[in-house]
């Protein structure tokens, strides 16, 4: 699930993801050259992180579970990556 709160030329984007199994979720995206960023876990088992990103741009990203499994955001759907996998596409 994605929640976007625009403020001026930037948007506060909260990414949320519930893995089917796994106790470690990170997010990787074009906004930081695909560096993994750990997501925090709520008591419900949902992982989340908020990023401040410029509006008017598109970013590909994905969720990595337990350092191995790659997942797209079910709300946004997937686009093909140049590496043969699928990424989510966030349009701000």
matplotlib code that plots the C-alpha trace (Angstrom):
import matplotlib.pyplot as plt

x = [0.0, 1.2, 0.2, 1.3, 1.0, 2.1, 3.8, 5.0, 7.4, 7.9, 5.8, 5.9, 5.5, 4.7, 5.4, 3.7, 4.2, 3.0, 5.1, 3.5, 6.4, 9.6, 10.9, 13.1, 11.9, 13.8, 12.9, 15.2, 14.5, 15.8, 15.7, 18.8, 20.6, 18.9, 20.5, 18.5, 16.8, 15.4, 11.6, 10.2, 7.7, 4.4, 2.9, 0.4, 3.3, 3.2, 6.5, 6.6, 9.0, 8.4, 10.5, 10.5, 10.7, 10.3, 6.9, 6.5, 8.9, 8.7, 10.6, 11.0, 11.3, 10.7, 10.6, 13.2, 12.2, 14.8, 17.5, 16.4, 12.8, 11.9, 8.3, 6.4, 3.7, 0.4, -1.3, 1.0, 1.5, 4.8, 7.0, 9.9, 13.4, 16.5, 17.7, 14.8, 12.8, 9.8, 9.8, 6.9, 6.5, 5.7, 4.4, 4.5]
y = [0.0, 3.5, 6.7, 10.0, 13.4, 16.2, 19.3, 21.9, 20.3, 17.1, 14.2, 12.3, 8.7, 5.9, 2.5, -0.5, -4.2, -7.3, -10.4, -13.8, -15.0, -13.4, -11.3, -8.8, -6.5, -3.7, -1.4, -0.7, 2.0, 4.4, 7.3, 6.0, 4.0, 0.8, 0.7, -1.4, 0.5, -1.5, -1.1, -1.0, -3.6, -2.8, -5.3, -6.3, -7.7, -4.9, -3.3, 0.5, 3.3, 7.0, 8.7, 12.3, 12.4, 15.2, 15.3, 15.0, 12.0, 8.3, 5.8, 2.0, 0.1, -3.3, -5.0, -7.5, -10.1, -11.8, -10.5, -12.9, -12.7, -9.7, -8.4, -5.7, -3.6, -5.2, -1.7, -0.4, -3.5, -4.5, -3.3, -5.3, -4.4, -4.7, -7.6, -9.9, -9.3, -7.1, -3.7, -1.5, 1.9, 4.8, 8.0, 11.1]
z = [0.0, -0.9, 0.8, -0.8, 1.0, -1.3, 0.4, -2.1, -4.7, -2.6, -1.5, 1.7, 0.5, 2.9, 1.6, 3.4, 2.7, 4.4, 3.4, 3.3, 5.4, 6.5, 9.3, 7.4, 4.7, 2.9, 0.0, -2.9, -5.5, -8.1, -5.7, -3.9, -6.6, -5.5, -2.0, 0.4, 3.2, 6.1, 6.8, 10.3, 11.4, 13.2, 15.7, 12.9, 10.9, 8.3, 7.3, 6.5, 5.6, 4.7, 2.0, 0.9, -2.9, -5.5, -7.2, -11.0, -11.3, -11.7, -9.7, -10.0, -6.8, -5.1, -1.7, -0.7, 1.9, 4.0, 1.6, -1.2, -2.4, -4.7, -4.7, -6.5, -4.8, -5.6, -5.8, -8.5, -10.5, -12.2, -15.0, -16.6, -15.4, -17.6, -15.4, -16.3, -13.0, -12.3, -10.5, -9.2, -10.8, -8.6, -10.5, -8.3]

ax = plt.figure().add_subplot(projection="3d")
ax.plot(x, y, z, "-o")
ax.set_aspect("equal")
plt.show()
